[in-house]
Amino acid sequence: MTNVTLIYDDILSKEVIDDFRKIVGSGGINFKFVDNKRNVAMASLEWLMPTAVVIYIVKSYFDGFLNEAGKDHYRKLKDGIKFIGEKLKDFDIVKVGASGNASRSKFSRTYSIWFEAESGIRFKCLFYERLSKDDMDNAIDVFLKTIQKYYDGGLDGELGRALSEANPVAGIILISCDHKSGTVEIVDPVPSSVTPPFPPATP
């Protein structure tokens, strides 16, 4: 069974993919690499759409945290996710409408992390555009810590309640991270609408 999938298009070179493989290793984790050259129109609710590069992690991956080997590989995976983020942080994808006007997005169309939750629901972690390396790394740390706490059943407080009460759209719950404060937001797929920020998950 595949635990982690990297979905990418031409924005990632073969060298970057090979380096990612070396960083994350295997450690008994089943990886899948999908070359997905996109040539599709973006839907109006574009934040629900896959980005150019996606890291997709299934619930069974986090079940491996019960042993030390799982914890060791988790650290490698986090390094790999940050490596890809650094390579993509300066890329912008501009959408051109039917009128020929170009538009930018508040959130990256280039890179996102997806997690499988309960009952077929998925979390999509949105990165703000043009993050510095440090801000990207901080956002990744917050996302992974939040999702790990969610899987462990230890995500309580306002964020835990908000996630449990969130209404998925097309089976997806969107979350973003204020990389400065470490707070997490639940994002409405209709642009410009977000919930109030919640403090980061405690270790």
C-alpha positions in Angstrom: 0.0 0.0 0.0 1.3 3.5 -0.9 1.8 5.7 2.1 3.2 8.9 0.5 2.8 10.1 -3.0 4.7 12.9 -4.8 2.7 14.3 -7.7 4.6 16.7 -9.9 4.8 18.2 -13.4 7.5 19.8 -15.4 8.1 22.5 -12.8 10.3 19.9 -11.0 13.5 18.7 -12.7 14.6 15.0 -12.7 17.5 16.1 -10.5 15.2 17.5 -7.8 13.1 14.4 -7.9 16.2 12.2 -7.5 17.5 14.3 -4.6 14.1 14.1 -2.9 14.3 10.3 -3.2 17.7 10.3 -1.5 16.6 12.6 1.3 13.5 10.6 2.3 15.0 7.2 1.7 12.6 4.3 2.1 12.6 3.1 5.7 9.9 0.6 4.9 7.6 3.3 3.7 5.9 2.8 0.3 6.4 5.8 -2.0 4.8 6.6 -5.3 5.9 9.2 -7.8 3.4 10.4 -10.3 4.5 12.6 -13.3 1.3 14.6 -13.9 1.8 17.0 -16.8 -1.2 19.2 -16.4 -3.2 20.7 -19.3 -6.5 21.4 -17.6 -8.5 24.5 -16.9 -8.8 25.6 -13.3 -12.2 25.4 -11.7 -13.7 28.5 -10.1 -13.0 27.1 -6.7 -9.3 26.8 -7.6 -8.1 26.3 -4.0 -9.7 22.9 -4.1 -7.7 21.9 -7.2 -4.4 20.1 -7.0 -1.4 22.4 -7.3 1.4 21.8 -9.8 3.3 19.7 -7.1 1.5 17.8 -4.4 2.8 15.7 -1.4 -0.1 13.3 -0.6 0.1 11.4 2.7 -2.3 8.7 3.7 -3.5 8.0 7.3 -1.6 4.7 7.4 1.7 6.6 7.3 1.0 8.1 10.7 0.2 4.8 12.2 3.9 4.0 11.9 4.7 6.6 14.5 4.2 3.9 17.2 7.8 2.7 16.6 11.2 4.4 16.4 11.7 3.5 12.8 8.5 5.5 11.9 9.7 8.5 13.9 13.1 8.4 12.1 11.5 8.3 8.7 9.1 11.1 9.6 12.1 13.4 10.2 13.4 12.4 6.7 10.1 13.0 5.1 9.9 16.4 6.7 13.3 17.2 5.4 12.2 16.1 1.9 9.0 18.2 2.0 11.1 21.3 3.0 13.6 20.5 0.2 10.8 20.6 -2.4 9.4 23.7 -0.8 12.7 25.5 -1.1 13.0 24.6 -4.8 9.5 25.9 -5.5 9.3 29.0 -3.2 10.0 31.5 -6.0 7.7 29.9 -8.6 4.4 31.6 -9.5 1.7 30.2 -11.6 -0.4 32.9 -13.1 -4.0 32.1 -14.3 -5.1 33.8 -17.5 -8.9 34.2 -17.8 -11.0 34.0 -21.0 -10.6 37.8 -21.2 -6.9 37.5 -21.4 -6.3 39.1 -18.0 -3.8 37.5 -15.7 -4.6 36.9 -12.0 -2.5 35.9 -9.0 -3.6 33.9 -6.0 -3.3 34.6 -2.3 -2.2 31.0 -2.0 0.4 29.0 -4.0 -0.8 27.3 -7.1 2.6 25.6 -7.2 2.9 23.5 -4.0 0.6 22.0 -1.4 0.5 19.1 1.1 -2.5 16.8 1.3 -3.4 14.5 4.1 -6.0 11.7 4.2 -8.3 12.0 7.2 -11.3 10.0 8.4 -14.2 8.9 6.2 -12.6 9.8 2.9 -12.1 13.5 3.9 -8.8 15.1 2.9 -6.9 18.1 4.3 -5.2 20.4 1.8 -2.5 22.6 3.4 -2.2 25.9 1.5 1.0 27.9 1.4 1.0 31.6 1.0 2.7 32.9 -2.2 6.4 33.9 -2.2 7.4 32.7 1.3 11.0 32.9 2.3 12.8 29.6 3.1 12.4 30.2 6.8 8.7 31.0 6.6 8.1 28.0 4.3 9.9 25.7 6.8 7.9 27.1 9.7 4.6 26.6 7.9 5.6 23.0 7.1 6.5 22.4 10.7 3.1 23.8 11.8 1.1 21.7 9.3 2.9 18.4 10.1 2.6 19.0 13.9 -1.1 19.9 13.5 -1.9 16.8 11.4 0.1 14.5 13.6 -1.8 15.7 16.6 -5.1 15.2 14.7 -4.2 11.6 13.9 -3.1 11.0 17.5 -6.5 12.3 18.8 -4.7 14.9 20.8 -5.8 18.0 18.8 -8.1 19.8 21.3 -9.0 23.4 22.0 -10.6 25.7 19.4 -8.7 24.3 16.4 -9.7 20.7 17.3 -13.4 21.8 17.6 -13.2 23.8 14.4 -11.8 21.0 12.3 -14.3 18.5 13.7 -17.2 20.9 12.8 -15.8 22.0 9.4 -17.9 21.2 6.4 -15.8 19.7 3.6 -16.3 20.8 0.1 -15.9 18.0 -2.4 -14.5 16.0 0.5 -11.7 18.6 1.2 -11.0 20.8 4.1 -8.6 23.7 3.4 -6.2 24.9 6.0 -3.5 27.6 5.9 -0.8 28.7 8.3 0.3 32.2 9.4 4.0 31.4 9.1 4.9 34.3 11.4 2.7 33.4 14.4 2.3 29.7 13.8 -1.5 30.0 13.9 -3.7 27.8 11.7 -6.8 28.9 9.7 -9.6 27.0 8.1 -10.1 28.5 4.7 -13.3 28.7 2.8 -12.8 27.7 -0.8 -14.5 30.9 -1.9 -11.6 33.4 -2.0 -11.2 36.0 0.8 -13.0 34.0 3.4 -11.1 32.4 6.3 -12.0 31.5 9.9 -10.3 33.3 12.7 -6.7 32.0 13.4 -6.1 29.3 15.9 -2.9 28.9 18.0 -0.5 26.2 16.9 -0.7 22.6 18.2 1.4 22.1 21.3 4.1 19.4 21.1 
